[in-house]
Amino acid sequence: MDAATIDAAMPTGPVSGSAAADRIAAALGAPNVSGLKTVVSAFVVRQFVDCGLLIDLSATPETTLHHPGQVEEVCRREDLADLPQGRRVPGHGLLLRRRHRYHARGRTRRE
C-alpha cells in the first residue's frame, strides 16, 4: 500500500506512538502529565501493535504511526483498563504479562 492510499483513508494525519499513548491514558482517566511518570507509554502502544490491536503505519523501527480512528477505537474498548495489566485479548495473544513478571522479580533490562 502506498502513502497516498493511506493518506486518503485518514481524515487527518497519522498519530505517533507517544500521542497514541497520551490518548489511551486520557481514555483511562489518568492522562500522561509531562514531568511525571507516564501512565501509558509508547512501549505499551508497541505491545498493542504486537497483539494486533493497532497497526503500525511507519516504515521505520524507531517510531510507530497509527490511524487516528483505530486509536480512538482502542480507547473506546470496555476492557481497556485490563489490557496493560497482562490480560489476554481474544485472538490477539499476551500483552504485558512477560514484562510484569520480569520486573516483579526486581530485574532490569541490563541484567
DRENTORVEX-339716 format. One record per atom (N, C-alpha, C): residue number from 1; residue in three letters; atom name; x, y, z. Coordinates in nm, 3 decimals. Atoms other than C-alpha are relative to their C-alpha. Layout:
BEGIN
LUMMI  seq  type  atom        X        Y        Z
LUMMI  NUM   ala    CA        X        Y        Z
...
//
This chain:
BEGIN
LUMMI  seq  type  atom        X        Y        Z
LUMMI    1   met     N    0.085   -0.117    0.000
LUMMI    1   met    CA    0.000    0.000    0.000
LUMMI    1   met     C    0.090    0.124    0.000
LUMMI    2   asp     N   -0.084   -0.120    0.009
LUMMI    2   asp    CA    0.142    0.337   -0.093
LUMMI    2   asp     C   -0.050    0.110    0.094
LUMMI    3   ala     N    0.030   -0.108   -0.093
LUMMI    3   ala    CA    0.145    0.655    0.114
LUMMI    3   ala     C   -0.125    0.078   -0.039
LUMMI    4   ala     N    0.118   -0.075    0.045
LUMMI    4   ala    CA   -0.122    0.826   -0.099
LUMMI    4   ala     C   -0.129   -0.073    0.038
LUMMI    5   thr     N    0.117    0.079   -0.037
LUMMI    5   thr    CA   -0.368    0.543   -0.034
LUMMI    5   thr     C   -0.028    0.010    0.150
LUMMI    6   ile     N    0.015   -0.013   -0.145
LUMMI    6   ile    CA   -0.305    0.559    0.339
LUMMI    6   ile     C   -0.051    0.137    0.036
LUMMI    7   asp     N    0.043   -0.137   -0.028
LUMMI    7   asp    CA   -0.341    0.938    0.344
LUMMI    7   asp     C   -0.146    0.023   -0.037
LUMMI    8   ala     N    0.139   -0.017    0.045
LUMMI    8   ala    CA   -0.669    0.918    0.152
LUMMI    8   ala     C   -0.098   -0.066    0.096
LUMMI    9   ala     N    0.087    0.074   -0.091
LUMMI    9   ala    CA   -0.810    0.675    0.410
LUMMI    9   ala     C   -0.011    0.066    0.138
LUMMI   10   met     N    0.000   -0.065   -0.131
LUMMI   10   met    CA   -0.742    0.909    0.705
LUMMI   10   met     C   -0.048    0.144   -0.011
LUMMI   11   pro     N    0.047   -0.139    0.003
LUMMI   11   pro    CA   -0.929    1.231    0.780
LUMMI   11   pro     C    0.109    0.099    0.040
LUMMI   12   thr     N   -0.115   -0.081   -0.042
LUMMI   12   thr    CA   -0.615    1.367    0.949
LUMMI   12   thr     C    0.124   -0.087   -0.013
LUMMI   13   gly     N   -0.123    0.077    0.010
LUMMI   13   gly    CA   -0.253    1.259    0.952
LUMMI   13   gly     C    0.008   -0.109    0.105
LUMMI   14   pro     N   -0.015    0.108   -0.098
LUMMI   14   pro    CA   -0.132    0.953    1.141
LUMMI   14   pro     C    0.041    0.054    0.137
LUMMI   15   val     N   -0.029   -0.034   -0.139
LUMMI   15   val    CA   -0.087    0.960    1.518
LUMMI   15   val     C    0.128   -0.072    0.040
LUMMI   16   ser     N   -0.124    0.062   -0.046
LUMMI   16   ser    CA    0.258    0.898    1.668
LUMMI   16   ser     C   -0.028   -0.095    0.117
LUMMI   17   gly     N    0.015    0.093   -0.112
LUMMI   17   gly    CA    0.311    0.624    1.925
LUMMI   17   gly     C   -0.017    0.072    0.133
LUMMI   18   ser     N    0.013   -0.075   -0.126
LUMMI   18   ser    CA    0.356    0.879    2.203
LUMMI   18   ser     C   -0.134    0.072    0.009
LUMMI   19   ala     N    0.131   -0.065   -0.001
LUMMI   19   ala    CA    0.041    1.068    2.101
LUMMI   19   ala     C   -0.110   -0.104    0.023
LUMMI   20   ala     N    0.096    0.108   -0.024
LUMMI   20   ala    CA   -0.149    0.736    2.091
LUMMI   20   ala     C    0.001   -0.038    0.148
LUMMI   21   ala     N   -0.010    0.031   -0.143
LUMMI   21   ala    CA   -0.019    0.661    2.442
LUMMI   21   ala     C   -0.072    0.106    0.083
LUMMI   22   asp     N    0.068   -0.108   -0.072
LUMMI   22   asp    CA   -0.143    1.002    2.560
LUMMI   22   asp     C   -0.152   -0.014   -0.012
LUMMI   23   arg     N    0.145    0.016    0.020
LUMMI   23   arg    CA   -0.488    0.938    2.410
LUMMI   23   arg     C   -0.054   -0.119    0.080
LUMMI   24   ile     N    0.042    0.118   -0.076
LUMMI   24   ile    CA   -0.509    0.593    2.569
LUMMI   24   ile     C   -0.001    0.031    0.149
LUMMI   25   ala     N   -0.005   -0.038   -0.142
LUMMI   25   ala    CA   -0.403    0.732    2.908
LUMMI   25   ala     C   -0.118    0.090    0.035
LUMMI   26   ala     N    0.114   -0.089   -0.024
LUMMI   26   ala    CA   -0.668    1.005    2.881
LUMMI   26   ala     C   -0.130   -0.080    0.004
LUMMI   27   ala     N    0.120    0.085    0.001
LUMMI   27   ala    CA   -0.931    0.740    2.796
LUMMI   27   ala     C   -0.012   -0.081    0.128
LUMMI   28   leu     N    0.001    0.073   -0.128
LUMMI   28   leu    CA   -0.831    0.556    3.114
LUMMI   28   leu     C   -0.031    0.092    0.118
LUMMI   29   gly     N    0.029   -0.095   -0.106
LUMMI   29   gly    CA   -0.898    0.873    3.311
LUMMI   29   gly     C    0.122    0.042    0.080
LUMMI   30   ala     N   -0.125   -0.036   -0.068
LUMMI   30   ala    CA   -0.533    0.918    3.409
LUMMI   30   ala     C    0.098    0.051   -0.104
LUMMI   31   pro     N   -0.084   -0.049    0.109
LUMMI   31   pro    CA   -0.371    1.139    3.146
LUMMI   31   pro     C    0.148    0.007    0.035
LUMMI   32   asn     N   -0.144   -0.016   -0.016
LUMMI   32   asn    CA    0.004    1.139    3.096
LUMMI   32   asn     C    0.029    0.148    0.023
LUMMI   33   val     N   -0.035   -0.138   -0.032
LUMMI   33   val    CA    0.146    1.455    3.252
LUMMI   33   val     C    0.150    0.015   -0.017
LUMMI   34   ser     N   -0.142   -0.025    0.024
LUMMI   34   ser    CA    0.478    1.595    3.136
LUMMI   34   ser     C    0.073    0.021    0.133
LUMMI   35   gly     N   -0.080   -0.013   -0.120
LUMMI   35   gly    CA    0.744    1.562    3.404
LUMMI   35   gly     C   -0.033   -0.103    0.108
LUMMI   36   leu     N    0.038    0.105   -0.094
LUMMI   36   leu    CA    0.561    1.282    3.590
LUMMI   36   leu     C    0.011   -0.136   -0.068
LUMMI   37   lys     N   -0.005    0.136    0.055
LUMMI   37   lys    CA    0.576    0.905    3.548
LUMMI   37   lys     C   -0.120   -0.022   -0.092
LUMMI   38   thr     N    0.109    0.021    0.096
LUMMI   38   thr    CA    0.374    0.805    3.242
LUMMI   38   thr     C   -0.092   -0.113    0.044
LUMMI   39   val     N    0.099    0.103   -0.028
LUMMI   39   val    CA    0.057    0.605    3.285
LUMMI   39   val     C    0.002   -0.103   -0.113
LUMMI   40   val     N   -0.009    0.085    0.119
LUMMI   40   val    CA    0.070    0.465    2.931
LUMMI   40   val     C    0.115    0.053   -0.083
LUMMI   41   ser     N   -0.119   -0.041    0.076
LUMMI   41   ser    CA    0.397    0.472    2.740
LUMMI   41   ser     C   -0.010   -0.048   -0.145
LUMMI   42   ala     N   -0.007    0.046    0.139
LUMMI   42   ala    CA    0.485    0.426    2.375
LUMMI   42   ala     C    0.033   -0.150   -0.005
LUMMI   43   phe     N   -0.027    0.144   -0.008
LUMMI   43   phe    CA    0.612    0.080    2.482
LUMMI   43   phe     C   -0.131   -0.078    0.004
LUMMI   44   val     N    0.130    0.067   -0.007
LUMMI   44   val    CA    0.254   -0.017    2.570
LUMMI   44   val     C   -0.068    0.004   -0.137
LUMMI   45   val     N    0.057   -0.010    0.134
LUMMI   45   val    CA    0.142    0.109    2.230
LUMMI   45   val     C    0.064   -0.104   -0.092
LUMMI   46   arg     N   -0.068    0.105    0.079
LUMMI   46   arg    CA    0.404   -0.121    2.071
LUMMI   46   arg     C   -0.055   -0.138    0.034
LUMMI   47   gln     N    0.060    0.128   -0.040
LUMMI   47   gln    CA    0.256   -0.409    2.272
LUMMI   47   gln     C   -0.137   -0.016   -0.066
LUMMI   48   phe     N    0.128    0.004    0.069
LUMMI   48   phe    CA   -0.084   -0.320    2.126
LUMMI   48   phe     C    0.019   -0.037   -0.147
LUMMI   49   val     N   -0.033    0.034    0.139
LUMMI   49   val    CA    0.074   -0.340    1.780
LUMMI   49   val     C    0.033   -0.149   -0.009
LUMMI   50   asp     N   -0.039    0.140    0.001
LUMMI   50   asp    CA    0.229   -0.679    1.861
LUMMI   50   asp     C   -0.119   -0.094    0.015
LUMMI   51   cys     N    0.120    0.082   -0.022
LUMMI   51   cys    CA   -0.111   -0.809    1.971
LUMMI   51   cys     C   -0.105    0.018   -0.108
LUMMI   52   gly     N    0.096   -0.021    0.107
LUMMI   52   gly    CA   -0.290   -0.679    1.664
LUMMI   52   gly     C   -0.110    0.099    0.031
LUMMI   53   leu     N    0.102   -0.099   -0.034
LUMMI   53   leu    CA   -0.493   -0.412    1.842
LUMMI   53   leu     C    0.019    0.130   -0.076
LUMMI   54   leu     N   -0.033   -0.117    0.081
LUMMI   54   leu    CA   -0.318   -0.134    1.649
LUMMI   54   leu     C    0.092   -0.044   -0.114
LUMMI   55   ile     N   -0.089    0.028    0.113
LUMMI   55   ile    CA   -0.143   -0.133    1.314
LUMMI   55   ile     C    0.101    0.113   -0.009
LUMMI   56   asp     N   -0.107   -0.098    0.015
LUMMI   56   asp    CA    0.191    0.042    1.272
LUMMI   56   asp     C    0.010    0.037   -0.148
LUMMI   57   leu     N   -0.008   -0.049    0.137
LUMMI   57   leu    CA    0.189    0.255    0.956
LUMMI   57   leu     C    0.140    0.050   -0.036
LUMMI   58   ser     N   -0.134   -0.053    0.021
LUMMI   58   ser    CA    0.552    0.360    0.997
LUMMI   58   ser     C    0.088   -0.100   -0.073
LUMMI   59   ala     N   -0.096    0.086    0.070
LUMMI   59   ala    CA    0.829    0.226    0.779
LUMMI   59   ala     C    0.132   -0.012    0.076
LUMMI   60   thr     N   -0.124    0.004   -0.077
LUMMI   60   thr    CA    1.093    0.278    1.047
LUMMI   60   thr     C   -0.022   -0.071    0.133
LUMMI   61   pro     N    0.017    0.072   -0.127
LUMMI   61   pro    CA    1.152    0.060    1.355
LUMMI   61   pro     C    0.011    0.090    0.124
LUMMI   62   glu     N   -0.018   -0.088   -0.116
LUMMI   62   glu    CA    1.234    0.358    1.579
LUMMI   62   glu     C   -0.129    0.062    0.050
LUMMI   63   thr     N    0.124   -0.065   -0.038
LUMMI   63   thr    CA    0.885    0.507    1.578
LUMMI   63   thr     C   -0.119   -0.079   -0.053
LUMMI   64   thr     N    0.122    0.058    0.053
LUMMI   64   thr    CA    0.527    0.400    1.526
LUMMI   64   thr     C   -0.095    0.112   -0.039
LUMMI   65   leu     N    0.105   -0.091    0.045
LUMMI   65   leu    CA    0.246    0.578    1.342
LUMMI   65   leu     C   -0.128   -0.081   -0.010
LUMMI   66   his     N    0.126    0.074   -0.006
LUMMI   66   his    CA   -0.120    0.485    1.377
LUMMI   66   his     C   -0.114    0.080   -0.059
LUMMI   67   his     N    0.121   -0.062    0.051
LUMMI   67   his    CA   -0.453    0.556    1.215
LUMMI   67   his     C   -0.076    0.059    0.119
LUMMI   68   pro     N    0.067   -0.063   -0.114
LUMMI   68   pro    CA   -0.632    0.806    1.444
LUMMI   68   pro     C   -0.133   -0.067    0.036
LUMMI   69   gly     N    0.126    0.069   -0.026
LUMMI   69   gly    CA   -0.963    0.622    1.407
LUMMI   69   gly     C    0.021   -0.131    0.074
LUMMI   70   gln     N   -0.031    0.126   -0.066
LUMMI   70   gln    CA   -0.803    0.296    1.513
LUMMI   70   gln     C    0.039    0.024    0.146
LUMMI   71   val     N   -0.037   -0.035   -0.138
LUMMI   71   val    CA   -0.653    0.462    1.822
LUMMI   71   val     C   -0.127    0.031    0.080
LUMMI   72   glu     N    0.125   -0.033   -0.068
LUMMI   72   glu    CA   -0.997    0.602    1.912
LUMMI   72   glu     C   -0.083   -0.125    0.027
LUMMI   73   glu     N    0.072    0.127   -0.018
LUMMI   73   glu    CA   -1.149    0.256    1.865
LUMMI   73   glu     C    0.057   -0.076    0.120
LUMMI   74   val     N   -0.063    0.064   -0.115
LUMMI   74   val    CA   -0.897    0.112    2.113
LUMMI   74   val     C   -0.040    0.074    0.128
LUMMI   75   cys     N    0.035   -0.079   -0.118
LUMMI   75   cys    CA   -0.976    0.397    2.354
LUMMI   75   cys     C   -0.143   -0.026    0.047
LUMMI   76   arg     N    0.140    0.026   -0.035
LUMMI   76   arg    CA   -1.346    0.304    2.346
LUMMI   76   arg     C   -0.024   -0.141    0.054
LUMMI   77   arg     N    0.017    0.138   -0.048
LUMMI   77   arg    CA   -1.286   -0.060    2.448
LUMMI   77   arg     C   -0.039    0.000    0.148
LUMMI   78   glu     N    0.043    0.011   -0.139
LUMMI   78   glu    CA   -1.466   -0.153    2.769
LUMMI   78   glu     C    0.107   -0.064    0.086
LUMMI   79   asp     N   -0.104    0.069   -0.077
LUMMI   79   asp    CA   -1.172   -0.371    2.873
LUMMI   79   asp     C    0.136    0.069   -0.010
LUMMI   80   leu     N   -0.125   -0.073    0.020
LUMMI   80   leu    CA   -0.910   -0.103    2.804
LUMMI   80   leu     C    0.086    0.000    0.127
LUMMI   81   ala     N   -0.077   -0.005   -0.125
LUMMI   81   ala    CA   -0.807   -0.078    3.170
LUMMI   81   ala     C    0.068   -0.132    0.031
LUMMI   82   asp     N   -0.059    0.131   -0.026
LUMMI   82   asp    CA   -0.732   -0.451    3.177
LUMMI   82   asp     C    0.115   -0.033   -0.095
LUMMI   83   leu     N   -0.098    0.039    0.101
LUMMI   83   leu    CA   -0.515   -0.462    2.865
LUMMI   83   leu     C    0.145    0.020    0.043
LUMMI   84   pro     N   -0.141   -0.015   -0.038
LUMMI   84   pro    CA   -0.189   -0.313    3.003
LUMMI   84   pro     C    0.041   -0.082    0.121
LUMMI   85   gln     N   -0.033    0.077   -0.119
LUMMI   85   gln    CA   -0.208   -0.545    3.304
LUMMI   85   gln     C    0.026   -0.146   -0.031
LUMMI   86   gly     N   -0.042    0.134    0.035
LUMMI   86   gly    CA   -0.112   -0.856    3.113
LUMMI   86   gly     C   -0.113   -0.096   -0.031
LUMMI   87   arg     N    0.112    0.088    0.032
LUMMI   87   arg    CA   -0.454   -0.990    3.023
LUMMI   87   arg     C    0.005   -0.041   -0.146
LUMMI   88   arg     N    0.009    0.044    0.139
LUMMI   88   arg    CA   -0.521   -1.185    2.709
LUMMI   88   arg     C   -0.117    0.068   -0.068
LUMMI   89   val     N    0.105   -0.056    0.082
LUMMI   89   val    CA   -0.724   -1.024    2.436
LUMMI   89   val     C   -0.037   -0.110   -0.098
LUMMI   90   pro     N    0.036    0.112    0.088
LUMMI   90   pro    CA   -0.924   -1.287    2.245
LUMMI   90   pro     C    0.053    0.019   -0.141
LUMMI   91   gly     N   -0.054   -0.002    0.135
LUMMI   91   gly    CA   -0.741   -1.364    1.925
LUMMI   91   gly     C    0.126    0.084   -0.016
LUMMI   92   his     N   -0.115   -0.090    0.014
LUMMI   92   his    CA   -0.453   -1.127    1.999
LUMMI   92   his     C    0.120   -0.038    0.084
LUMMI   93   gly     N   -0.116    0.046   -0.075
LUMMI   93   gly    CA   -0.226   -1.311    2.243
LUMMI   93   gly     C    0.028    0.079    0.125
LUMMI   94   leu     N   -0.039   -0.058   -0.128
LUMMI   94   leu    CA   -0.043   -1.199    2.552
LUMMI   94   leu     C    0.049    0.142   -0.016
LUMMI   95   leu     N   -0.045   -0.139    0.007
LUMMI   95   leu    CA    0.010   -0.831    2.622
LUMMI   95   leu     C    0.127    0.022    0.078
LUMMI   96   leu     N   -0.117   -0.042   -0.075
LUMMI   96   leu    CA    0.244   -0.745    2.901
LUMMI   96   leu     C    0.036   -0.095    0.115
LUMMI   97   arg     N   -0.024    0.090   -0.112
LUMMI   97   arg    CA    0.247   -1.047    3.132
LUMMI   97   arg     C    0.149   -0.027    0.018
LUMMI   98   arg     N   -0.142    0.031   -0.009
LUMMI   98   arg    CA    0.609   -1.131    3.050
LUMMI   98   arg     C    0.076    0.118    0.061
LUMMI   99   arg     N   -0.067   -0.119   -0.052
LUMMI   99   arg    CA    0.721   -0.774    3.121
LUMMI   99   arg     C   -0.025    0.016    0.150
LUMMI  100   his     N    0.032   -0.016   -0.141
LUMMI  100   his    CA    0.539   -0.763    3.455
LUMMI  100   his     C    0.069   -0.106    0.084
LUMMI  101   arg     N   -0.071    0.106   -0.074
LUMMI  101   arg    CA    0.685   -1.097    3.566
LUMMI  101   arg     C    0.147    0.033    0.012
LUMMI  102   tyr     N   -0.142   -0.034    0.003
LUMMI  102   tyr    CA    1.032   -0.980    3.468
LUMMI  102   tyr     C    0.032    0.107    0.102
LUMMI  103   his     N   -0.024   -0.110   -0.093
LUMMI  103   his    CA    1.009   -0.658    3.665
LUMMI  103   his     C   -0.040   -0.034    0.142
LUMMI  104   ala     N    0.040    0.041   -0.133
LUMMI  104   ala    CA    0.832   -0.823    3.957
LUMMI  104   ala     C    0.113   -0.074    0.072
LUMMI  105   arg     N   -0.114    0.069   -0.059
LUMMI  105   arg    CA    1.149   -1.025    4.014
LUMMI  105   arg     C    0.113    0.096    0.034
LUMMI  106   gly     N   -0.099   -0.100   -0.034
LUMMI  106   gly    CA    1.340   -0.700    4.056
LUMMI  106   gly     C    0.112    0.010   -0.101
LUMMI  107   arg     N   -0.103   -0.004    0.102
LUMMI  107   arg    CA    1.535   -0.738    3.735
LUMMI  107   arg     C   -0.017    0.124   -0.087
LUMMI  108   thr     N    0.004   -0.108    0.097
LUMMI  108   thr    CA    1.622   -0.468    3.490
LUMMI  108   thr     C    0.047   -0.055   -0.133
LUMMI  109   arg     N   -0.041    0.046    0.133
LUMMI  109   arg    CA    1.697   -0.494    3.119
LUMMI  109   arg     C    0.150   -0.027   -0.009
LUMMI  110   arg     N   -0.145    0.015    0.008
LUMMI  110   arg    CA    2.071   -0.475    3.185
LUMMI  110   arg     C    0.050   -0.129    0.063
LUMMI  111   glu     N   -0.046    0.122   -0.067
LUMMI  111   glu    CA    2.084   -0.794    3.394
LUMMI  111   glu     C    0.004   -0.117   -0.096
//
